[in-house]
Amino acid sequence: MFDRSKSRAAGAAAGAFAVLFAGLTLLDVGRAQAPASKKELFDKRCGGCHALDRDKEGPQLHGVYGRKAASVESFQYSDALKQSKIVWTDETLERWLTDTEKLVPNNDMTVRVEKPDERRAIIAYLRHDSGK
């Protein structure tokens, strides 16, 4: 014999589980979109062209904080950046990541980091990596 009350209870439990599972899945998706660390943000925003330990499309960035611009010998920089006489500090990195062309016209990097909090996090990561 078929017990409708047990069937309804099982259906309600399955429905509650489905809602709970969907909610947790959406929560995970939200977390995946927001970098959990400065390193993850660096990898997401800069890692396509830069690495800390090797040249890629852009120069290696290990120790960049406090270093003179265009000073990694293994990398070919634009003449504009070579002649800039910039030393990478919080201020110069902030200006660079905001608008590279405004800071150094005719440089080869065209990427901008629009969000101030992301710029600060990337700069903090580079500063920490440089031991500063």
C-alpha positions as CSV (number, residue, x, y, z in Angstrom):
1,M,0.0,0.0,0.0
2,F,1.2,3.5,-0.9
3,D,1.7,5.9,2.1
4,R,1.2,9.5,0.8
5,S,2.5,11.1,4.0
6,K,5.9,9.4,3.7
7,S,6.0,10.3,0.0
8,R,5.3,14.0,0.8
9,A,7.9,14.0,3.5
10,A,10.5,12.5,1.2
11,G,9.6,15.0,-1.5
12,A,9.9,17.9,0.9
13,A,13.2,16.6,2.2
14,A,14.5,16.2,-1.4
15,G,13.3,19.7,-2.2
16,A,14.9,21.2,0.9
17,F,18.2,19.5,0.0
18,A,18.0,20.8,-3.6
19,V,17.5,24.4,-2.4
20,L,20.3,24.0,0.1
21,F,22.6,22.5,-2.5
22,A,21.8,25.3,-5.0
23,G,22.5,27.9,-2.3
24,L,25.8,26.4,-1.4
25,T,26.7,26.1,-5.1
26,L,25.9,29.8,-5.7
27,L,28.0,30.7,-2.6
28,D,30.9,28.8,-4.1
29,V,30.6,30.6,-7.4
30,G,30.6,33.9,-5.6
31,R,33.8,32.9,-3.8
32,A,35.5,31.8,-7.0
33,Q,34.9,35.2,-8.6
34,A,36.6,37.1,-5.7
35,P,40.3,36.4,-5.3
36,A,41.0,35.2,-1.8
37,S,44.5,36.5,-1.6
38,K,46.9,39.2,-3.0
39,K,48.8,36.4,-4.8
40,E,45.6,35.2,-6.5
41,L,44.8,38.8,-7.6
42,F,48.3,39.2,-8.9
43,D,48.0,35.9,-10.8
44,K,44.6,37.0,-12.2
45,R,45.4,40.5,-13.2
46,C,49.2,40.3,-14.0
47,G,50.1,36.7,-14.4
48,G,49.2,36.5,-18.1
49,C,52.2,38.7,-18.9
50,H,54.3,38.6,-15.8
51,A,55.8,36.1,-13.3
52,L,57.9,36.7,-10.3
53,D,60.6,34.3,-11.3
54,R,60.9,34.6,-15.1
55,D,60.4,36.9,-18.0
56,K,57.2,36.4,-20.0
57,E,55.5,38.9,-22.3
58,G,56.6,41.4,-19.6
59,P,59.7,41.3,-17.3
60,Q,60.0,39.2,-14.1
61,L,58.7,41.1,-11.1
62,H,60.5,39.5,-8.2
63,G,62.1,42.4,-6.3
64,V,60.5,45.0,-8.4
65,Y,59.5,47.2,-5.4
66,G,62.3,49.7,-4.8
67,R,64.0,48.8,-8.1
68,K,64.7,51.2,-11.0
69,A,62.3,50.8,-13.9
70,A,63.7,48.9,-17.0
71,S,66.6,47.4,-15.0
72,V,66.1,43.6,-15.6
73,E,68.9,42.9,-18.0
74,S,67.2,39.8,-19.5
75,F,64.2,41.9,-20.8
76,Q,63.9,44.3,-23.7
77,Y,62.1,47.4,-22.5
78,S,60.7,50.3,-24.5
79,D,63.0,53.3,-24.9
80,A,60.5,55.4,-23.1
81,L,60.6,53.2,-19.9
82,K,64.4,53.0,-20.1
83,Q,64.6,56.8,-20.1
84,S,62.0,57.3,-17.4
85,K,64.3,57.1,-14.3
86,I,61.4,55.8,-12.3
87,V,62.0,53.8,-9.1
88,W,59.1,51.5,-8.2
89,T,57.4,52.6,-5.0
90,D,53.8,52.7,-3.7
91,E,53.3,56.0,-5.5
92,T,54.9,55.2,-8.8
93,L,53.3,51.7,-9.0
94,E,49.9,53.2,-8.2
95,R,50.3,55.7,-11.0
96,W,51.6,53.0,-13.3
97,L,48.8,50.6,-12.7
98,T,46.2,53.4,-13.0
99,D,47.5,54.6,-16.4
100,T,50.8,53.5,-17.8
101,E,50.6,55.9,-20.8
102,K,50.0,58.9,-18.6
103,L,53.0,58.1,-16.4
104,V,55.4,57.0,-19.3
105,P,54.1,58.0,-22.7
106,N,55.0,55.5,-25.5
107,N,55.7,52.6,-23.2
108,D,54.8,49.0,-24.3
109,M,52.4,48.1,-21.5
110,T,48.8,49.0,-22.1
111,V,46.9,47.3,-19.2
112,R,45.2,49.3,-16.5
113,V,43.9,48.2,-13.1
114,E,40.7,50.2,-12.7
115,K,39.9,49.3,-9.1
116,P,41.9,51.1,-6.4
117,D,41.6,48.2,-4.0
118,E,43.0,45.8,-6.5
119,R,45.9,48.2,-7.3
120,R,46.7,48.5,-3.5
121,A,46.6,44.7,-3.1
122,I,48.9,44.1,-6.1
123,I,51.3,46.7,-4.9
124,A,51.3,45.2,-1.4
125,Y,52.0,41.8,-2.9
126,L,55.0,43.1,-4.9
127,R,56.3,45.0,-1.9
128,H,56.1,41.9,0.3
129,D,57.8,39.8,-2.4
130,S,60.6,42.4,-2.5
131,G,61.1,42.1,1.3
132,K,60.0,45.6,2.0
